[in-house]
Amino acid sequence: MEYKIITPEDSKYPQKIKERLIDEILPSIYYYGPLEFLEHFTMAVVCSDESAGTVLMETNQLLFTIREYEMNLIGSWHSVIETEIFRLGLYRKNTTVTLFSAKGLGKEDYESYLLDRFYPPIGDFPEKDEYYRRANDGELLILSVSNPEETRHLRKNIMQRNWIACVLGDIVFIPYGPKGTKTYITAKKVVEAKIPVFTLEHSISVDLHKLGIPGFSRKTVKNFLEEKGAKIATKKDERCNSVLNYETSEHKVVIIKEPSQIEMEFEEKQRRE
């Protein structure tokens, strides 16, 4: 697949980058897929891979609300938390998904992108068929700002990728990023750039709270999303064959599937014991 390139001189170059990186050298963007996804309301996601089960559970609580909005999700989708949000983006009909690689698109494609994230026994994650369907139908966007021939995940490329992903977001969600991590460094830059950002309303995200990043719960994040421009989805979802209008009461919300990464199966005999 032949990648395309867009430079800062191009009229279609993302306006958010131009507005937010006034004093920086603007990167050329390499891409496959519909670049217009970046014109949709976009939530960037960055999360440290040092997170524990508490972060996953608290994040899932916020996703009960977040998933009801029409939006484009953008991120590297590397850490456990990120991949769960990536999977949710593929599962929901009201979300588009933008992949951001630290490798060059001369060496990266939709298939190779998964190899660094989902591998046996997690290789056959439930949304894999939908992933390839979207890729084949031109409904999946992949970006890179790295040299097209770069084959490795270099730290400088990772940091630039994370930063540009946040710059492209209308809002940024950082569930977890303790001091000393690359995520924390990115979080500081996001705060300094005054990009709307939020995290979990939980003590586990205390380092982010100290940076001035607000924490929200499943109930309170709704006001933040709508204040920043997110719209409740009303698209038809083929799975339930009904119009999605998510102004529902708390008890009607469907529970998100448990992440496959932490599920364990036992023989019936072992259960009885």
N, C-alpha and C positions, 0 to 999 in steps of 0.2 A: 504494500500500500504506500502510495506516494504522499508524504506530508506536505502541507502548505505552510507558508510563512507570511506573517503580517508584521510590518515595521511601524515605528512611531509616526512615520510620515503618512501612513495609510489612513484614509478617512474612517475606516472601520476599526481602527485601533481602539481598545477599551478606554473609554473616557475616565473611568475611575483611576486608572494608572496615571494618566496625565495630570489629573487633579490632585492626587495624593503623593506623587513622587516628583514634585516640582524641582527639588534640589538633587535628584538622583539621575543617573544615566538610565534611560528607559530601555528595557530589554526587548529584543525581537521575540515574537511568540510563534512557536511551531505548533501545528495542530492537525488533527484529523477530526472530521465530524462537523456538526452545526455550531459555528462560532456564535450564532445568535443566542445560544443558551446564556451567554454572559450578559445579555440584555434583560434577562428575567430577574425577578427578585432572587438574590443568591445568598445562601448561608455557607460560609467557609467553616471547615472543621479542622481543628488541630488538637491532638491529645497525646500526652506522653504515654509510652508503652510500659511505664513502670507502675501503671495503675493496678489496683486490686479489685476484688469482686464488688466491694462497696461502690466504687466509681461506676461500674457497669450497671448495678441496680439503680443508683441514683440517676444516671443518664437515661436509662429506660423510662423512668418516671417522667422526665421532661419530654421524652419522645412521644408519650401518649398525647401530648398537646401539640408539639412541633409537627408531627406527621400529618396533622389535619390541614396544613397550609400548603398552598401552591408555591413551590420554590425550586430553584436549581441548587443542588448540593455540590460543593467543590472541595476537594481535598486530595491528599496523597493516598489515603485509605490503607495505611500500613499497620498501625497499632490495633490491638484487639477492639478498643472502643470505636475507632475509626471504621474498621471493617463491619462492625455491627450497624453503624449508621449508613454505610455504603450499601449493605444488604437491604436495609429498610427502604433506601432510595430506589432500589431496583424493584422491590416488592410493591411499592405504592404507585398508582397510576398518576397521581397528582405531582410527582417529582421527576425532574430530570437530573442526570448525574454527570458531573464533569470530573474526569480523572486527571491528576497532575503528576507527571513523572519527573524524577530527578535525572533520568537517563535521557539520551538524545533520541529523537524520533526517527533517526536513520537506523537505529538499532532496536527500537521499541515499537510494539504494535499491541492490538487488543489482547492477543493470546499471551504474549510474553509478559504483559503487564500483570496478569494473574499469578504468574509463577513466583513472584517475590512476595505474594500475599497469601494465596491459598494453595497449599500443597498437601499431599496425602498425610493423614487421613481426612483432612478438611477440604481436599481438592474438589470434591463433588458437593459444594455448598448448594442449598436448595434453589437459589436464584441464578445459578450458572446458565441455564437455558435462556432465561430472560436477558441476561447480560449479552449473550451472543446474538439473540434476536435483535436487541437494540443496536448492537454494533453493525449487524448485517443490514438493518433497515435505516441506518443513518441517524439513530436516535441516541448516540453516545458520543460525547466529546472528550478527546484526550489532548492535553496541553503539555508543553515543555518549554523551558527557557534555557535549557542546557545546549551545549554544542551538539548538533545532530549526530555526531559520531561517538559521543560519550557512551560507554558501556557499563560504567560503574556508578554506584550511589556515593559520590564524593560529598563530604560534609558541607563544603561551600555551596554545592548545587542543592543539597537538601535544605539548607537554610534559606537560600534564595527562593526555592520552590515554595516553601512554607510561607514565606513573607509575601510573595506575589499572590498566592492563593488568598491570603487574608485581605490584601489590597483590592482584590476583585470581588470581595464579598460586601453585600449591603450590611450584613451583620456577621460576626465571627463567634463561633461557639467553641470554647476551650474548657472541656469538662475537667481536665486535670493537667497540671504543669508545675510540679514543685521546683524549688530553687535547684540550680545545677543542671537542669535539663535544657535541651534545645527548645522545647516548647515554652519554657519560662522566658527564655531570651526573646522568642518571637512575641510572646504576650506583652512584654515590656515595650517593644516597638509598636505594637498595635495600640496600646494605651497612649504612647507619645504621639502617634499619628492621629489620635482622636477618632479612630474607627470604632463604630458601635460594637461592643463585645460583651459577652456574658459567660457565666460559668454556673456551677452547681451551688445551690443554697445549702452547703454542707461543710462541716469543719475540715473535711479532707482536702478542700480547695482553698484553705486559708492563705497560702502563699499568693494565690491569684487575687483573693479579696484584699490583701495588703497593697496590691498594686492599684487598687481602686476599681477593680472589675466587679460589677454587681453579680450576686448569685440569685437565681430564681428557682422556684419549685414548679411542679406540674400545674399548679393553680395560678401562680403569679406571672409565669413567662408569657402568657397570652397577651397581657397589656403591652409588654415590651415588643413582641413581634408585630403587633398591629400599629404601635406607635412608629415603628421603623418602616412600615409599608407592606407587611405581609398580608395576604388575603386568604380567607378561608376557602378551601377547595370546593368546587361544585361540579367537577367533572364526573362523567359516568364511569363507574368502575365495573369492568367486565366480570370480575370475580363474584360480585353479589348481584349484578344486573339491576342496579338501582342507582338513582342519583345521589351522590355524596353531598350531604349538607351537614356539616359537622357541628352545628350549634346544638349539641346534645347535652343532656344532663350527665353528671359524673358517672352514675351507675350504668349507663348504656355504652360506655367506651369498651371496645374489644381489647382484650389483653394481647400485648405483643408476644409473638412466639419467643420461647426461651432461646438464647443464642446457642447454636450447635457446638461451639467451642467448649462449653462447659457441661454438656449433657453426657451422662454415663448410662449404659444399658447393662442389665444383669440377667442371667438365666433365671427362669421361674423357680427352680430349685433353690437358688441362692436367696431369693426373696423370702421364701418360706422359712429359711434358717435365720 
